[in-house]
Amino acid sequence: MLDPATTLTTLVARVSGESERCRTLTNDSTRKRWGQYFTGPRIAQFMARLLPPPRSDEVRLLDPGAGTGILGIAAAEHLVRHHRVRVHLIAIEPEPRAHKHLKDSLARAEQALEGALKAEAHPADFLDFGELHLGVRPLDPVDFVIANPPYFKLSPSDPRGGDAPNIYARFMEVSAALLKPNGTLCFIVPRSFASGFYFRKFRRRLHATMNLDRVHLFESRRDAFKDEGILQENLIALYTRNGRARSVTISVSEGERDLDSLFSHRVPRDRVLPPHDRHSIMFLPTCPEDLRVMDVFGAWPDTLASYGLEVSTGPVVPFRATEHLVREENAAGWPMLWLQHVRPGGVEWPLGARFRKAERIRVDAPEKLLVPNGTYVIMRRFSAKEEARRLVAAPLLAGQLPGEFLGLENHLNFIHRPRGRLTEEEARALSTLLSSRLFDAYFRISSGNTQVSATELRAMPLPAPTMLAEFARSLRTEEEAVMRPVREANA
């Protein structure tokens, strides 16, 4: 049935070449407008291998964000070669240049698969299939959906968006609705949907009808789409419509080059999707050590609210406050703190000539831009590229910096007590906890975001307030106690 000279690798690599040509001929602004980021051949082959055996001799396969066709063709050829079925591939791609390459790619794939593949390309907007639009023929249900959907934010007023804040999540939702019972959904998407606060309604709806079977995580932010300059943390998610699996397989690789030597383990479904979690967060432990970390945090019922504490974001948005920022080193002004001033264990200010941003804010700046010079825990909202720690916290003590007020830019969060004052002991202890390896490990399990949001910090479990100081002092010993049994078991 299959041309012996045409292997999975050569056919997919040929289509990958079309993707590369399309990428280089399309300018960045056009690709950004379409949310267009092409899948590489290694990832396409890996995703194709994740698809389960078909339930019939003829299957319908949908690629709703087809690009030049690499994912749909990889999946079709895998199904034909390994399961000896006939495949009807529906590929949808509205961007004109990519659609032209898509038609050429599908024609070559049909020829190579010698009658086992029937393929059709549509230049439509896939989200039109999610609603009743005049002139759009509804799609018949499909057995498989495989996709690397577009990626860009949707306006709340966009009728295509539903409750999803990004178009990729809406693609997942519409695709899930088009599946037959026990049909399979396989998507490569940003990890943000798994924990982001604004995706919570989407997660609830998706997991009400879809069973999560497999998640593959890429530890590197760069490698999955390295040619596209993307620093988003990505994952591959495999779902079954109305499935009943009690566990989820979680695997992890650094990037695409080590996909053949990845680590995987099975985790009870309730550990990944706790049924009583009010935000429907997906917890993604990548090793047994992570499960032990979850056990520690699961025993803590307290949060910052239990301590009477709140998290706020720095009020200074630099490009909106340029007239209030002072660059001259010896000029008058209150201290102005940026992300770079916050180091593990302490705040370093000023940085002096080596730092090119304004380190002071005018004393007559609007009150809304200033915070009293008190005691806080200051945290970075963003981690640097591939930084060892996601959580970086430091105590800032009252009087440590000169002046009555401070300016905090909006790449910082600060923990404070709205009705009272944070004590020096509390600030030091909380900073120790939040900067620890234990807390950083929990954050990585529960969040794939490069941004540390105030919402996530509010939800972070903490030991009881009466235990805070003692726990902070003994944290290194506690971490060792949590991690040692797993290291010994894996030795």
C-alpha positions as semicolon CSV with decimal commas, in nm:
position;residue;x (nm);y (nm);z (nm)
1;M;0,000;0,000;0,000
2;L;0,285;0,241;0,086
3;D;0,563;0,336;-0,153
4;P;0,866;0,157;0,002
5;A;1,090;0,448;-0,092
6;T;0,877;0,689;0,108
7;T;0,920;0,660;0,484
8;L;0,758;0,856;0,761
9;T;1,078;1,053;0,807
10;T;1,125;1,154;0,444
11;L;0,763;1,251;0,383
12;V;0,731;1,456;0,702
13;A;1,073;1,612;0,648
14;R;0,964;1,718;0,300
15;V;0,659;1,891;0,441
16;S;0,876;2,046;0,713
17;G;1,082;2,199;0,435
18;E;0,764;2,362;0,305
19;S;0,701;2,502;0,652
20;E;1,051;2,647;0,664
21;R;1,011;2,810;0,323
22;C;0,675;2,950;0,426
23;R;0,821;3,082;0,751
24;T;1,113;3,258;0,583
25;L;0,889;3,416;0,316
26;T;0,638;3,551;0,568
27;N;0,728;3,857;0,774
28;D;0,702;3,857;1,152
29;S;0,402;4,090;1,168
30;T;0,200;3,868;0,933
31;R;0,286;3,553;1,128
32;K;0,199;3,727;1,454
33;R;-0,136;3,841;1,315
34;W;-0,221;3,482;1,216
35;G;-0,067;3,333;1,533
36;Q;0,142;3,114;1,304
37;Y;0,420;2,899;1,455
38;F;0,523;2,588;1,262
39;T;0,577;2,241;1,409
40;G;0,909;2,065;1,352
41;P;0,935;1,709;1,212
42;R;1,051;1,543;1,537
43;I;0,755;1,678;1,732
44;A;0,513;1,593;1,449
45;Q;0,631;1,232;1,448
46;F;0,616;1,211;1,828
47;M;0,259;1,343;1,837
48;A;0,155;1,100;1,562
49;R;0,289;0,808;1,766
50;L;0,076;0,912;2,065
51;L;-0,250;0,843;1,878
52;P;-0,419;0,521;1,996
53;P;-0,519;0,237;1,759
54;P;-0,827;0,323;1,548
55;R;-1,159;0,154;1,620
56;S;-1,250;0,102;1,254
57;D;-1,088;0,043;0,915
58;E;-1,171;0,397;0,796
59;V;-1,106;0,701;1,010
60;R;-1,166;1,073;0,987
61;L;-0,872;1,290;1,091
62;L;-0,890;1,668;1,146
63;D;-0,600;1,915;1,150
64;P;-0,768;2,249;1,232
65;G;-0,454;2,464;1,228
66;A;-0,281;2,286;0,945
67;G;-0,014;2,531;0,830
68;T;0,166;2,343;0,554
69;G;0,023;2,010;0,671
70;I;0,302;1,850;0,872
71;L;0,093;1,728;1,168
72;G;-0,201;1,595;0,969
73;I;0,028;1,416;0,725
74;A;0,245;1,268;1,002
75;A;-0,068;1,139;1,177
76;A;-0,222;1,003;0,856
77;E;0,091;0,818;0,755
78;H;0,134;0,674;1,104
79;L;-0,225;0,544;1,102
80;V;-0,183;0,395;0,756
81;R;0,158;0,238;0,815
82;H;0,103;0,098;1,164
83;H;-0,270;0,026;1,169
84;R;-0,347;-0,042;0,801
85;V;-0,650;0,186;0,785
86;R;-0,783;0,431;0,530
87;V;-0,770;0,794;0,639
88;H;-0,985;1,090;0,540
89;L;-0,784;1,399;0,639
90;I;-0,956;1,738;0,670
91;A;-0,695;2,015;0,693
92;I;-0,798;2,375;0,760
93;E;-0,567;2,671;0,704
94;P;-0,690;3,023;0,618
95;E;-0,354;3,201;0,572
96;P;-0,309;3,222;0,190
97;R;0,061;3,142;0,160
98;A;0,048;2,848;0,400
99;H;-0,274;2,722;0,235
100;K;-0,101;2,705;-0,103
101;H;0,183;2,496;0,043
102;L;-0,076;2,284;0,227
103;K;-0,253;2,183;-0,094
104;D;0,078;2,083;-0,253
105;S;0,179;1,883;0,056
106;L;-0,152;1,697;0,069
107;A;-0,130;1,607;-0,298
108;R;0,215;1,454;-0,245
109;A;0,095;1,268;0,063
110;E;-0,202;1,120;-0,125
111;Q;0,032;1,002;-0,399
112;A;0,280;0,852;-0,152
113;L;0,010;0,668;0,040
114;E;-0,134;0,520;-0,280
115;G;-0,506;0,544;-0,219
116;A;-0,500;0,494;0,158
117;L;-0,533;0,870;0,213
118;K;-0,804;1,108;0,096
119;A;-0,716;1,466;0,187
120;E;-0,897;1,796;0,154
121;A;-0,777;2,148;0,231
122;H;-1,012;2,426;0,343
123;P;-0,919;2,797;0,356
124;A;-1,187;2,865;0,621
125;D;-1,159;3,010;0,970
126;F;-1,184;2,698;1,185
127;L;-1,374;2,875;1,462
128;D;-1,662;2,926;1,220
129;F;-1,729;2,555;1,260
130;G;-1,796;2,615;1,628
131;E;-2,108;2,818;1,558
132;L;-2,379;2,831;1,294
133;H;-2,245;3,064;1,027
134;L;-2,418;3,124;0,699
135;G;-2,237;2,943;0,421
136;V;-2,021;2,724;0,648
137;R;-2,104;2,356;0,611
138;P;-2,091;2,179;0,950
139;L;-1,813;1,923;0,983
140;D;-1,909;1,562;1,037
141;P;-1,772;1,410;1,358
142;V;-1,411;1,290;1,344
143;D;-1,210;1,013;1,510
144;F;-0,889;1,211;1,567
145;V;-0,787;1,575;1,595
146;I;-0,419;1,669;1,588
147;A;-0,310;2,030;1,594
148;N;-0,066;2,307;1,664
149;P;-0,328;2,583;1,678
150;P;-0,266;2,955;1,633
151;Y;-0,163;3,151;1,940
152;F;-0,286;3,503;2,019
153;K;-0,513;3,671;2,271
154;L;-0,883;3,708;2,201
155;S;-1,068;4,020;2,300
156;P;-1,354;3,963;2,548
157;S;-1,580;4,118;2,283
158;D;-1,472;3,868;2,014
159;P;-1,775;3,640;1,952
160;R;-1,541;3,354;1,858
161;G;-1,382;3,345;2,202
162;G;-1,637;3,196;2,437
163;D;-1,470;3,211;2,778
164;A;-1,122;3,135;2,641
165;P;-0,876;3,428;2,660
166;N;-0,652;3,288;2,385
167;I;-0,746;3,146;2,046
168;Y;-0,555;2,820;2,101
169;A;-0,791;2,722;2,385
170;R;-1,095;2,797;2,171
171;F;-0,948;2,566;1,902
172;M;-0,925;2,292;2,165
173;E;-1,284;2,344;2,274
174;V;-1,434;2,346;1,923
175;S;-1,223;2,044;1,824
176;A;-1,340;1,848;2,128
177;A;-1,703;1,913;2,030
178;L;-1,635;1,767;1,683
179;L;-1,503;1,435;1,814
180;K;-1,694;1,109;1,799
181;P;-1,746;0,927;2,131
182;N;-1,405;0,788;2,238
183;G;-1,238;1,013;1,980
184;T;-0,887;1,147;2,047
185;L;-0,758;1,503;2,071
186;C;-0,381;1,566;2,048
187;F;-0,264;1,929;2,073
188;I;0,066;2,106;2,128
189;V;-0,014;2,429;2,311
190;P;0,127;2,671;2,570
191;R;0,109;2,539;2,924
192;S;-0,071;2,855;3,041
193;F;-0,415;2,695;2,997
194;A;-0,332;2,434;3,263
195;S;-0,317;2,680;3,551
196;G;-0,386;3,034;3,434
197;F;-0,664;3,204;3,630
198;Y;-0,838;3,334;3,317
199;F;-0,859;2,981;3,172
200;R;-1,045;2,835;3,473
201;K;-1,390;2,831;3,305
202;F;-1,239;2,675;2,994
203;R;-1,073;2,401;3,203
204;R;-1,398;2,317;3,379
205;R;-1,587;2,278;3,051
206;L;-1,312;2,083;2,879
207;H;-1,264;1,835;3,162
208;A;-1,638;1,783;3,202
209;T;-1,645;1,594;2,869
210;M;-1,282;1,507;2,796
211;N;-1,054;1,265;2,980
212;L;-0,689;1,365;3,005
213;D;-0,478;1,062;2,909
214;R;-0,129;1,196;2,850
215;V;0,073;1,513;2,903
216;H;0,422;1,568;2,768
217;L;0,615;1,864;2,906
218;F;0,910;2,042;2,747
219;E;1,146;2,166;3,019
220;S;1,312;2,412;2,785
221;R;1,110;2,720;2,693
222;R;1,310;2,756;2,374
223;D;1,343;2,416;2,215
224;A;0,992;2,317;2,101
225;F;0,971;2,616;1,866
226;K;1,335;2,720;1,863
227;D;1,326;2,849;1,504
228;E;1,033;3,075;1,588
229;G;1,195;3,263;1,877
230;I;0,920;3,145;2,117
231;L;0,995;3,145;2,491
232;Q;0,655;3,010;2,597
233;E;0,650;2,692;2,802
234;N;0,475;2,427;2,591
235;L;0,314;2,090;2,640
236;I;0,145;1,817;2,437
237;A;-0,193;1,708;2,571
238;L;-0,378;1,391;2,468
239;Y;-0,750;1,369;2,553
240;T;-1,023;1,112;2,491
241;R;-1,385;1,219;2,463
242;N;-1,590;1,060;2,743
243;G;-1,292;0,849;2,847
244;R;-1,273;0,672;3,185
245;A;-0,899;0,640;3,257
246;R;-0,809;0,666;3,626
247;S;-0,452;0,779;3,569
248;V;-0,259;1,020;3,350
249;T;0,077;0,946;3,189
250;I;0,311;1,241;3,235
251;S;0,637;1,253;3,044
252;V;0,907;1,515;3,016
253;S;1,196;1,599;2,787
254;E;1,433;1,892;2,764
255;G;1,311;1,964;2,413
256;E;1,262;1,786;2,084
257;R;1,608;1,629;2,055
258;D;1,564;1,392;2,350
259;L;1,209;1,277;2,275
260;D;1,332;0,921;2,225
261;S;1,483;0,905;2,577
262;L;1,216;1,083;2,780
263;F;1,110;0,998;3,135
264;S;0,746;0,908;3,197
265;H;0,531;0,787;3,486
266;R;0,163;0,733;3,560
267;V;-0,012;0,958;3,811
268;P;-0,362;0,908;3,958
269;R;-0,607;1,135;3,782
270;D;-0,719;1,296;4,110
271;R;-0,360;1,410;4,174
272;V;-0,346;1,582;3,835
273;L;-0,701;1,720;3,843
274;P;-0,808;1,746;4,209
275;P;-1,189;1,726;4,200
276;H;-1,239;1,990;4,469
277;D;-0,990;2,248;4,342
278;R;-1,199;2,562;4,286
279;H;-0,975;2,688;4,005
280;S;-0,959;2,348;3,825
281;I;-0,580;2,367;3,806
282;M;-0,387;2,086;3,634
283;F;-0,104;1,974;3,860
284;L;0,177;1,817;3,658
285;P;0,430;1,628;3,871
286;T;0,710;1,507;3,646
287;C;0,875;1,262;3,889
288;P;0,809;1,079;4,220
289;E;0,987;1,359;4,405
290;D;0,720;1,600;4,283
291;L;0,447;1,381;4,431
292;R;0,616;1,401;4,771
293;V;0,629;1,778;4,739
294;M;0,254;1,778;4,669
295;D;0,198;1,569;4,982
296;V;0,378;1,829;5,195
297;F;0,174;2,117;5,056
298;G;-0,149;1,918;5,066
299;A;-0,117;1,898;5,446
300;W;-0,109;2,279;5,480
301;P;-0,455;2,443;5,496
302;D;-0,331;2,801;5,538
303;T;-0,264;3,075;5,282
304;L;-0,150;3,437;5,295
305;A;-0,508;3,531;5,381
306;S;-0,478;3,322;5,700
307;Y;-0,189;3,546;5,798
308;G;-0,391;3,863;5,726
309;L;-0,161;3,934;5,431
310;E;-0,228;4,051;5,078
311;V;-0,033;4,051;4,753
312;S;-0,025;4,358;4,529
313;T;0,155;4,441;4,207
314;G;0,392;4,735;4,188
315;P;0,192;5,042;4,079
316;V;0,453;5,204;3,852
317;V;0,408;5,122;3,483
318;P;0,730;5,278;3,350
319;F;0,617;5,385;3,002
320;R;0,317;5,563;3,158
321;A;0,520;5,734;3,427
322;T;0,832;5,851;3,243
323;E;0,791;6,213;3,358
324;H;0,803;6,100;3,721
325;L;1,120;5,886;3,697
326;V;1,460;6,036;3,783
327;R;1,777;5,903;3,622
328;E;2,037;6,139;3,776
329;E;2,228;5,952;4,045
330;N;2,239;6,236;4,299
331;A;1,900;6,390;4,223
332;A;1,625;6,412;4,483
333;G;1,362;6,142;4,477
334;W;1,224;5,838;4,655
335;P;1,392;5,498;4,586
336;M;1,256;5,330;4,272
337;L;1,279;4,949;4,266
338;W;1,286;4,733;3,954
339;L;1,295;4,358;3,905
340;Q;1,677;4,369;3,890
341;H;1,700;4,508;4,246
342;V;1,548;4,192;4,394
343;R;1,802;3,918;4,458
344;P;1,758;3,592;4,648
345;G;1,772;3,691;5,013
346;G;1,782;4,068;4,978
347;V;1,711;4,394;4,797
348;E;2,015;4,570;4,647
349;W;1,964;4,944;4,583
350;P;2,103;5,148;4,423
351;L;2,286;4,959;4,151
352;G;2,452;5,276;4,031
353;A;2,613;5,348;3,696
354;R;2,599;4,987;3,579
355;F;2,218;5,005;3,584
356;R;2,064;5,210;3,305
357;K;1,713;5,257;3,441
358;A;1,590;5,535;3,668
359;E;1,650;5,443;4,031
360;R;1,442;5,725;4,179
361;I;1,089;5,852;4,148
362;R;1,004;6,219;4,201
363;V;0,890;6,321;4,547
364;D;0,590;6,495;4,390
365;A;0,482;6,186;4,194
366;P;0,109;6,102;4,221
367;E;0,019;5,923;4,542
368;K;-0,116;5,625;4,347
369;L;0,237;5,549;4,223
370;L;0,391;5,534;4,569
371;V;0,388;5,290;4,861
372;P;0,491;5,375;5,218
373;N;0,848;5,286;5,309
374;G;0,757;4,989;5,528
375;T;0,835;4,621;5,567
376;Y;0,743;4,397;5,274
377;V;0,830;4,077;5,095
378;I;0,927;4,183;4,744
379;M;0,898;3,925;4,465
380;R;0,986;3,919;4,098
381;R;0,681;3,868;3,878
382;F;0,889;3,725;3,593
383;S;1,172;3,476;3,588
384;A;1,459;3,519;3,346
385;K;1,509;3,281;3,053
386;E;1,580;2,930;3,183
387;E;1,652;3,069;3,533
388;A;1,716;2,810;3,804
389;R;1,435;2,945;4,027
390;R;1,090;3,071;3,931
391;L;1,024;3,222;4,274
392;V;1,262;3,497;4,384
393;A;1,163;3,675;4,707
394;A;1,347;3,917;4,935
395;P;1,264;4,096;5,260
396;L;1,257;4,474;5,247
397;L;1,263;4,616;5,599
398;A;1,124;4,952;5,708
399;G;1,403;5,210;5,699
400;Q;1,635;4,990;5,493
401;L;1,603;5,243;5,211
402;P;1,595;5,621;5,263
403;G;1,283;5,830;5,242
404;E;0,917;5,819;5,333
405;F;0,791;5,643;5,019
406;L;0,901;5,393;4,752
407;G;0,830;5,337;4,386
408;L;0,776;4,975;4,280
409;E;0,752;4,892;3,911
410;N;0,486;4,655;3,787
411;H;0,724;4,364;3,725
412;L;0,728;4,323;4,103
413;N;0,476;4,185;4,351
414;F;0,485;4,285;4,716
415;I;0,333;4,109;5,016
416;H;0,197;4,340;5,287
417;R;-0,054;4,354;5,573
418;P;-0,337;4,593;5,479
419;R;-0,457;4,628;5,840
420;G;-0,132;4,652;6,027
421;R;0,236;4,596;5,961
422;L;0,437;4,299;5,846
423;T;0,695;4,223;6,115
424;E;1,063;4,184;6,035
425;E;1,051;3,819;6,149
426;E;0,753;3,747;5,921
427;A;0,919;3,916;5,623
428;R;1,241;3,721;5,666
429;A;1,062;3,390;5,723
430;L;0,823;3,429;5,428
431;S;1,110;3,532;5,200
432;T;1,304;3,222;5,306
433;L;1,006;2,999;5,237
434;L;0,910;3,150;4,903
435;S;1,270;3,147;4,774
436;S;1,329;2,786;4,878
437;R;1,371;2,489;4,648
438;L;1,065;2,326;4,806
439;F;0,832;2,614;4,719
440;D;0,989;2,656;4,378
441;A;0,926;2,286;4,306
442;Y;0,560;2,320;4,405
443;F;0,518;2,628;4,186
444;R;0,657;2,441;3,884
445;I;0,415;2,153;3,946
446;S;0,112;2,379;3,974
447;S;0,205;2,648;3,722
448;G;0,381;2,658;3,388
449;N;0,376;3,035;3,375
450;T;0,692;3,240;3,345
451;Q;0,494;3,508;3,527
452;V;0,428;3,472;3,899
453;S;0,080;3,614;3,942
454;A;-0,071;3,758;4,258
455;T;-0,357;3,507;4,218
456;E;-0,114;3,213;4,233
457;L;0,060;3,355;4,538
458;R;-0,273;3,401;4,717
459;A;-0,357;3,034;4,653
460;M;-0,014;2,902;4,760
461;P;-0,049;2,670;5,066
462;L;0,151;2,776;5,370
463;P;0,232;2,620;5,707
464;A;0,026;2,745;6,001
465;P;0,117;3,100;6,112
466;T;0,235;2,967;6,448
467;M;0,481;2,741;6,265
468;L;0,615;3,002;6,024
469;A;0,933;3,113;6,198
470;E;1,023;2,764;6,315
471;F;0,957;2,620;5,971
472;A;1,167;2,885;5,799
473;R;1,460;2,819;6,033
474;S;1,447;2,445;5,971
475;L;1,361;2,462;5,601
476;R;1,687;2,320;5,475
477;T;1,648;2,018;5,701
478;E;1,282;1,982;5,596
479;E;1,373;1,993;5,226
480;E;1,635;1,727;5,279
481;A;1,382;1,506;5,460
482;V;1,135;1,539;5,172
483;M;1,386;1,480;4,894
484;R;1,620;1,219;5,048
485;P;1,395;0,907;5,019
486;V;1,335;0,965;4,650
487;R;1,702;1,024;4,577
488;E;1,792;0,707;4,765
489;A;1,523;0,508;4,579
490;N;1,653;0,634;4,244
491;A;2,022;0,585;4,328
